Amino acid sequence: PGARPKKSKQPPQINRWNILRGDKVVVVNGRHRGQSGIVQKVLRSTNRLIVEDVNVGDRMLYSKGDEDKVKTPTKAPRSIHYSNVNLVCPVTNLPTRVARRFLDDGTRVRVAV
């Protein structure tokens, strides 16, 4: 008998995402603690974010129009887990947690807690 295939372990899904693309966030845990940037992409399947100018690493890519097929190192953003960042409050400019509230006219807004 052949070897059994490994079961891929999926992370638990986050039901309510309080951080969306275009939000300003600051890293609160990990190697990049204290760095801030704007969310470029939200990877909901893996509970991760790609933040501008944070966790940038080298990636070997072919240069455009190169017939010799030589790979050169280029800077590429890497993802950060959702739990390691906090949203930045636009009023106080400090990292904050987020709650959802309803205004008098019924619109839902995110509010700093």
C-alpha positions as CSV (number, residue, x, y, z in Angstrom):
1,P,0.0,0.0,0.0
2,G,1.1,3.5,-0.8
3,A,1.6,6.3,1.7
4,R,-1.5,8.2,2.8
5,P,-1.7,11.8,1.7
6,K,-1.3,14.4,4.4
7,K,-4.3,16.2,5.6
8,S,-4.1,19.9,5.0
9,K,-5.0,21.8,8.2
10,Q,-7.1,24.8,7.5
11,P,-7.0,27.7,10.0
12,P,-10.3,28.6,11.6
13,Q,-12.1,31.3,9.6
14,I,-12.6,34.8,11.0
15,N,-16.3,35.6,10.7
16,R,-16.1,39.4,11.1
17,W,-13.2,41.2,9.5
18,N,-12.6,44.6,11.1
19,I,-9.5,45.4,9.0
20,L,-10.1,46.0,5.3
21,R,-8.0,47.0,2.3
22,G,-6.9,50.6,2.5
23,D,-6.9,50.8,6.3
24,K,-3.9,52.1,8.1
25,V,-2.5,49.5,10.6
26,V,0.4,49.1,13.0
27,V,2.2,45.8,13.8
28,V,1.9,45.0,17.5
29,N,3.6,41.6,17.7
30,G,6.5,39.9,15.9
31,R,9.8,41.0,14.3
32,H,8.2,44.1,12.7
33,R,6.6,45.5,15.9
34,G,6.0,49.2,15.7
35,Q,6.0,49.5,11.9
36,S,2.9,50.9,10.2
37,G,1.5,50.8,6.7
38,I,-1.6,50.6,4.6
39,V,-3.3,47.3,4.0
40,Q,-2.8,46.3,0.3
41,K,-4.5,43.0,0.3
42,V,-6.6,40.8,2.7
43,L,-6.1,37.0,2.4
44,R,-9.2,35.7,4.1
45,S,-8.6,32.1,3.4
46,T,-5.4,32.1,5.5
47,N,-6.3,35.0,8.0
48,R,-3.4,37.1,6.8
49,L,-2.8,40.6,5.4
50,I,-0.3,42.2,3.1
51,V,0.8,45.6,4.5
52,E,2.7,48.1,2.5
53,D,6.5,48.4,3.4
54,V,6.2,45.9,6.2
55,N,7.7,42.4,6.1
56,V,9.3,42.9,2.7
57,G,11.7,40.2,1.5
58,D,13.7,39.3,-1.6
59,R,12.1,37.3,-4.3
60,M,14.0,35.9,-7.3
61,L,12.3,36.9,-10.6
62,Y,13.2,36.9,-14.2
63,S,14.0,40.4,-15.5
64,K,11.7,41.6,-18.3
65,G,12.9,41.2,-21.8
66,D,15.9,39.1,-20.7
67,E,16.7,36.4,-23.2
68,D,19.4,34.9,-20.9
69,K,16.7,33.9,-18.3
70,V,18.7,35.3,-15.4
71,K,16.9,35.7,-12.2
72,T,17.5,38.9,-10.2
73,P,16.4,39.6,-6.6
74,T,13.5,42.0,-6.2
75,K,11.7,43.2,-3.2
76,A,8.3,41.7,-2.6
77,P,5.8,42.0,0.3
78,R,5.1,39.1,2.5
79,S,1.9,38.5,4.6
80,I,1.4,39.1,8.3
81,H,-1.2,37.3,10.4
82,Y,-4.4,39.2,11.2
83,S,-3.8,38.9,15.0
84,N,-0.4,40.7,14.9
85,V,-1.8,44.1,13.6
86,N,-4.1,46.7,15.1
87,L,-6.1,49.4,13.2
88,V,-4.8,52.9,13.7
89,C,-7.4,55.4,15.0
90,P,-7.6,58.4,12.6
91,V,-8.3,60.8,15.5
92,T,-5.6,59.8,18.0
93,N,-3.2,58.2,15.5
94,L,-2.7,55.3,18.0
95,P,-3.3,51.5,17.6
96,T,-6.8,50.6,18.8
97,R,-9.3,47.8,18.8
98,V,-12.5,48.1,16.8
99,A,-16.2,47.6,17.6
100,R,-19.2,48.1,15.3
101,R,-21.9,50.5,16.2
102,F,-25.0,51.8,14.5
103,L,-25.7,55.5,13.9
104,D,-29.1,57.1,14.4
105,D,-29.8,56.8,10.6
106,G,-29.0,53.0,10.8
107,T,-25.7,52.9,9.1
108,R,-23.0,50.6,10.6
109,V,-19.7,52.2,11.4
110,R,-16.4,51.0,13.0
111,V,-15.7,52.7,16.3
112,A,-12.4,52.7,18.3
113,V,-12.8,51.0,21.7
